[in-house]
Amino acid sequence: MCLATAVSMLALAATAHACPACKESLFDPGQLPQKLATARAYALSIGVMLAVPACLVGGITTLIIRSIRRARRAAGAAASHSPTP
């Protein structure tokens, strides 16, 4: 799930636009390399802020599902080893 989220964010990054205030403050042709680095840093921080909650929810969901499956397997194994009268 985290991989799919990261890939979709990277694929759609070209279509995202900055807010007007950010776009105007970053536009200065004389300092273009520094401004582009700042814009990339903003984009990366937004991507991380979006990916972390998705990864946390996915990880917790995976842990819950694995523990439920493990409990069901243990209950099934215990039932198959118990003698039936």
C-alpha positions as CSV (number, residue, x, y, z in Angstrom):
1,M,0.0,0.0,0.0
2,C,2.8,2.4,0.8
3,L,4.5,1.6,-2.5
4,A,1.3,2.3,-4.4
5,T,0.8,5.6,-2.6
6,A,4.4,6.7,-3.3
7,V,4.2,5.7,-6.9
8,S,0.9,7.5,-7.4
9,M,2.2,10.7,-5.7
10,L,5.3,10.7,-7.9
11,A,3.3,10.1,-11.1
12,L,0.8,12.9,-10.3
13,A,3.4,15.4,-9.1
14,A,3.8,17.0,-12.5
15,T,0.1,17.9,-12.5
16,A,0.1,19.5,-9.1
17,H,0.3,23.3,-8.9
18,A,1.6,25.5,-6.1
19,C,-0.6,28.0,-4.3
20,P,-0.4,31.5,-5.8
21,A,1.6,32.9,-2.9
22,C,4.2,30.1,-3.1
23,K,4.4,30.3,-6.8
24,E,5.0,34.1,-6.8
25,S,7.6,34.0,-4.0
26,L,9.6,31.3,-5.7
27,F,9.7,33.0,-9.1
28,D,12.9,35.0,-9.6
29,P,14.9,34.2,-12.8
30,G,18.2,35.3,-11.2
31,Q,18.1,32.7,-8.5
32,L,16.4,29.9,-10.4
33,P,18.5,26.9,-9.2
34,Q,18.1,27.9,-5.5
35,K,14.3,28.5,-6.0
36,L,13.9,25.1,-7.8
37,A,15.7,23.4,-4.9
38,T,13.3,25.1,-2.4
39,A,10.3,24.0,-4.5
40,R,11.6,20.4,-4.6
41,A,12.0,20.5,-0.8
42,Y,8.4,21.8,-0.4
43,A,7.1,19.0,-2.7
44,L,9.1,16.3,-0.9
45,S,7.9,17.5,2.5
46,I,4.3,17.5,1.3
47,G,4.8,14.0,-0.1
48,V,6.2,12.7,3.1
49,M,3.3,14.2,5.1
50,L,0.8,12.5,2.8
51,A,2.7,9.1,2.8
52,V,3.3,8.7,6.5
53,P,-0.3,8.4,7.6
54,A,-1.1,6.0,4.7
55,C,1.9,3.9,5.7
56,L,0.8,3.9,9.4
57,V,-2.7,2.9,8.6
58,G,-1.5,0.2,6.2
59,G,1.0,-1.1,8.7
60,I,-1.4,-1.3,11.6
61,T,-4.0,-3.0,9.4
62,T,-1.5,-5.5,8.3
63,L,-0.5,-6.3,11.9
64,I,-4.2,-6.7,12.9
65,I,-4.9,-9.0,10.0
66,R,-1.8,-11.1,10.6
67,S,-2.7,-11.5,14.3
68,I,-6.3,-12.5,13.5
69,R,-5.0,-15.1,11.0
70,R,-2.5,-16.4,13.5
71,A,-5.2,-16.8,16.2
72,R,-7.5,-18.6,13.8
73,R,-4.6,-21.0,12.7
74,A,-3.8,-21.7,16.4
75,A,-7.5,-22.3,17.2
76,G,-7.8,-24.7,14.2
77,A,-4.6,-26.6,15.2
78,A,-5.8,-26.9,18.8
79,A,-9.2,-28.2,17.6
80,S,-7.6,-30.8,15.3
81,H,-5.4,-32.1,18.1
82,S,-8.1,-32.4,20.7
83,P,-9.7,-35.9,21.0
84,T,-13.4,-36.1,20.0
85,P,-15.6,-38.3,22.2
